[in-house]
């Protein structure tokens, strides 16, 4: 069983316009709306890949209700945690004249102590304990930087594999708590270790430092179009991403995490799981609908990357 926890989900509004010009009323094309937030997107991508995951997420106001409706329509398993504030809305705008994409992420609702307790209690009273727990996405205002670390400590006796994809002040407490897998990018790995990363060898050394200190069993460093570095006690692998046309980078990181967790849950090795994850991320960026990976694209890319093995 896979559970994702998202404490700062969103409704993502996407639109396009000919050209972005300051100080003018800009008349956009018709908007589309999708569920958003790290863990929510990971659950959605796992569902697209043919797996099942329960998306546990905070919910407040009209956008919280809209999230429920959209996840219901997609057939994604989900459970809302009521909070006092309103779920945020993010805006993604494609400038048609340049092909550039502008992403406006809102901070999210102000969290109270009661909201924080509700999140922890909702997770701990789940009737079935997961094999994998994914903590992904930003923390909202008022939520302490060590919130994910508190979650990790609270579920220690579950014996589940905890996978974390977050950034900023939340990263260090998470590492100090110790997890199965961390997925930083190069900049986040620099911030976490205090090391300057000028090469793959530098990234390998920084990741091994985290592993030696017991902060993560595995580190997957996302390298964007270059793929990902997999570092564990078994060694290092650079999984090169396939070359694909880039339509949008929205959802690529969440698709990478989803592919990794999905393949691990199916019994795949770490190398196999990260390879499938890189294929999932590549499938997401080529998606003209500016959303997550598609199963058929992911499996086709994975087969090409592995010489025809079955996905």
C-alpha positions as a printed Julia matrix, in Angstrom:
311×3 Matrix{Float64}:
   0.0    0.0     0.0
   1.17   3.51   -0.86
   0.05   6.63    1.0
   0.97  10.17    0.03
   0.59  13.08    2.45
   0.11  16.6     1.1
  -0.24  19.4     3.63
  -0.29  22.21    1.06
  -2.31  20.97   -1.94
  -3.68  23.27   -4.59
  -6.04  23.67   -7.46
  -3.81  24.4   -10.47
  -5.35  26.72  -13.05
  -3.73  26.63  -16.5
  -4.29  29.07  -19.32
  -2.45  30.71  -22.22
  -2.15  34.14  -23.8
  -0.51  35.57  -26.88
   1.92  37.81  -25.0
   2.4   38.83  -21.38
   2.49  42.66  -21.19
   2.66  44.73  -17.97
  -0.01  47.3   -17.06
  -2.58  45.88  -19.49
  -5.7   43.82  -18.97
  -4.64  40.45  -20.36
  -7.44  38.37  -21.85
  -6.48  34.72  -21.44
  -7.74  31.59  -23.18
 -10.2   29.32  -21.41
  -8.67  27.9   -18.24
  -8.38  24.25  -17.25
  -8.21  23.05  -13.65
  -6.26  20.14  -12.16
  -5.52  18.88   -8.65
  -2.05  19.96   -7.5
   0.49  19.66   -4.73
   3.39  17.21   -4.49
   1.79  14.2    -2.83
  -1.53  14.63   -4.63
   0.31  14.61   -7.96
   2.35  11.56   -6.96
  -0.86   9.65   -6.19
  -2.41  10.8    -9.47
   0.65   9.72  -11.45
   0.76   6.32   -9.72
  -2.89   5.86  -10.68
  -2.05   6.76  -14.29
   0.76   4.2   -14.29
  -1.64   1.46  -13.25
  -1.04   1.43   -9.49
  -3.04   2.47   -6.46
  -2.23   5.05   -3.82
  -4.21   6.87   -1.16
  -3.84  10.65   -1.34
  -4.18  12.1     2.16
  -4.45  15.89    1.89
  -5.63  18.97    3.75
  -8.81  20.62    2.55
 -10.59  23.9     3.2
 -13.06  26.14    1.41
 -14.36  25.91   -2.15
 -11.05  24.82   -3.62
 -10.92  21.98   -1.1
 -14.3   20.82   -2.33
 -13.12  21.14   -5.94
 -10.08  18.99   -5.17
 -12.37  16.26   -3.84
 -14.52  16.39   -6.97
 -11.55  16.26   -9.36
  -9.83  13.39   -7.56
 -13.15  11.55   -7.49
 -13.5   12.01  -11.26
  -9.99  10.69  -11.87
 -10.61   7.63   -9.72
  -7.73   8.41   -7.35
  -8.11   7.1    -3.81
  -8.23  10.09   -1.48
  -9.1   11.25    2.01
  -9.43  14.9     3.01
  -8.21  16.39    6.29
 -10.42  19.41    7.11
  -8.5   22.56    8.06
  -9.58  26.04    9.13
  -8.06  27.89    6.14
  -8.79  27.76    2.42
  -6.96  25.47    0.0
  -4.81  27.56   -2.34
  -5.05  28.08   -6.09
  -1.94  28.28   -8.31
  -1.74  29.78  -11.78
   0.19  28.49  -14.81
   0.3   30.75  -17.89
   1.75  29.8   -21.28
   2.93  32.74  -23.38
   2.16  31.57  -26.91
   4.47  34.03  -28.69
   7.58  32.68  -26.94
   6.55  29.26  -25.65
   7.61  30.35  -22.17
   5.64  29.16  -19.19
   5.01  31.29  -16.11
   4.16  29.53  -12.85
   2.64  31.49   -9.97
   2.57  29.42   -6.77
   0.63  30.81   -3.81
   1.86  30.22   -0.23
  -1.24  28.43    0.99
  -3.48  28.88    4.04
  -2.17  29.88    7.47
  -1.91  26.72    9.56
  -3.02  26.66   13.19
  -1.84  24.29   15.92
  -5.17  22.5    15.55
  -4.54  21.98   11.82
  -1.11  20.49   12.54
  -2.56  18.1    15.14
  -5.35  17.12   12.75
  -2.84  16.16   10.05
  -0.87  13.91   12.37
  -3.95  12.34   13.95
  -5.57  11.64   10.56
  -2.45   9.85    9.37
  -1.97   7.82   12.55
  -5.55   6.58   12.74
  -5.58   5.13    9.22
  -6.81   1.53    9.54
  -4.16   0.12    7.2
  -0.48   1.0     7.54
   1.36   1.59    4.25
   4.42  -0.11    2.82
   5.43   3.27    1.37
   4.74   6.73    2.76
   5.48   9.65    0.43
   5.88  13.1     2.0
   5.99  15.55   -0.87
   5.46  19.24   -1.48
   5.83  22.55    0.31
   4.69  23.41    3.82
   2.04  26.13    4.26
   2.53  29.24    6.41
   2.37  28.45   10.11
   3.41  24.83    9.62
   6.74  24.28   11.4
   9.82  23.4     9.36
  10.14  20.12   11.26
   6.59  18.97   10.48
   7.69  16.2     8.1
  10.33  15.14   10.64
   7.56  14.83   13.26
   5.59  12.63   10.85
   8.63  10.42   10.28
   9.17  10.03   14.03
   5.48   9.26   14.59
   5.46   6.38   12.07
   8.81   4.81   13.02
   7.11   1.64   14.32
   5.22   1.16   11.05
   8.33  -0.24    9.35
   7.33   1.47    6.13
   9.67   3.04    3.6
   9.46   6.83    3.83
  10.22   8.78    0.66
  10.57  12.56    0.85
  10.54  15.22   -1.85
  10.54  18.7    -0.35
  12.73  21.79   -0.25
  13.76  24.79    1.82
  13.77  24.73    5.59
  11.93  21.39    5.74
  14.84  19.45    4.2
  17.33  19.41    7.08
  14.9   18.22    9.8
  13.74  15.46    7.43
  17.29  14.27    6.88
  18.03  14.42   10.61
  15.01  12.17   11.22
  16.32   9.55    8.77
  14.39   8.22    5.76
  14.51   5.48    3.15
  14.86   7.8     0.15
  15.48  11.51   -0.4
  14.96  13.11   -3.81
  16.72  16.48   -3.9
  17.89  18.35   -6.97
  21.51  19.52   -7.12
  20.78  22.9    -5.52
  18.84  21.31   -2.66
  21.62  18.79   -2.1
  24.1   21.68   -1.86
  21.93  23.42    0.71
  21.5   20.24    2.72
  25.17  19.27    2.86
  26.92  22.64    2.56
  29.03  21.23   -0.27
  29.58  22.84   -3.67
  28.51  20.51   -6.47
  30.35  21.13   -9.73
  30.16  17.58  -11.09
  28.47  14.21  -10.72
  31.39  13.15   -8.51
  30.65  16.04   -6.17
  26.98  15.05   -6.02
  28.0   11.46   -5.33
  30.24  12.56   -2.46
  27.49  14.77   -0.97
  24.89  11.99   -1.2
  27.27   9.45    0.33
  27.83  11.87    3.2
  24.08  11.77    3.94
  24.04   7.98    3.7
  27.09   7.56    5.95
  25.49   9.84    8.54
  22.32   7.71    8.52
  20.14  10.48    7.12
  18.89   8.49    4.12
  19.39   4.94    2.88
  19.12   6.11   -0.71
  19.51   9.45   -2.46
  18.12  10.17   -5.91
  19.42  13.46   -7.28
  17.16  14.76  -10.05
  19.13  16.33  -12.9
  16.3   17.58  -15.11
  16.89  16.68  -18.79
  20.07  14.8   -17.79
  18.11  12.22  -15.81
  18.98  11.3   -12.23
  21.79  10.03  -10.04
  21.0    7.02   -7.87
  23.29   6.75   -4.85
  23.08   3.99   -2.23
  25.47   1.73   -0.32
  25.43  -0.55   -3.36
  27.03   2.14   -5.52
  26.13   4.96   -7.91
  24.21   4.89  -11.18
  23.63   7.79  -13.56
  20.28   7.08  -15.22
  20.3    9.14  -18.41
  16.97  10.57  -19.49
  15.74   9.88  -23.03
  15.6   12.81  -25.41
  11.99  13.93  -25.82
  10.25  17.07  -27.07
   9.55  19.36  -24.11
   6.0   20.71  -23.96
   5.97  21.56  -20.24
   8.01  20.83  -17.12
   4.92  20.88  -14.88
   4.59  17.57  -13.04
   7.97  16.13  -14.1
   9.4   15.83  -10.59
   6.19  14.37   -9.16
   6.05  11.87  -12.04
   9.66  10.87  -11.32
   8.8   10.12   -7.68
   5.62   8.29   -8.7
   7.5    6.07  -11.13
  10.08   5.17   -8.49
   7.51   4.32   -5.8
   5.27   2.43   -8.22
   8.09   0.18   -9.45
   9.4   -0.41   -5.93
   5.9   -1.44   -4.86
   5.87  -3.92   -7.75
   9.08  -5.52   -6.47
  11.54  -3.73   -8.75
  15.14  -3.08   -7.77
  16.33   0.42   -6.95
  18.01   0.79  -10.34
  14.93  -0.47  -12.14
  12.67   1.82  -10.1
  14.74   4.94  -10.75
  14.98   4.07  -14.45
  11.2    3.78  -14.58
  10.96   7.04  -12.63
  13.18   8.86  -15.12
  11.02   7.49  -17.94
   7.93   8.77  -16.1
   9.46  12.23  -15.71
  10.38  12.33  -19.4
   6.85  11.24  -20.3
   5.48  14.15  -18.28
   7.52  16.87  -20.01
   6.45  15.7   -23.46
   2.76  15.82  -22.52
   1.12  18.59  -24.56
  -1.7   18.8   -22.0
   0.79  20.25  -19.46
   0.14  17.59  -16.85
   1.49  14.3   -15.52
   2.97  11.25  -17.24
   0.91   8.88  -19.33
   1.33   5.14  -18.9
   1.81   4.34  -22.58
   4.5    7.02  -23.0
   6.29   5.92  -19.83
   6.36   2.25  -20.78
   7.57   3.02  -24.32
  10.41   5.21  -23.03
  11.3    2.67  -20.32
  11.56  -0.13  -22.9
  13.82   2.01  -25.06
  16.01   2.81  -22.04
  16.33  -0.84  -20.99
  16.66  -2.51  -24.37
  13.11  -3.73  -24.63
  12.43  -5.05  -21.13
   8.79  -5.14  -20.17
   7.52  -2.14  -18.15
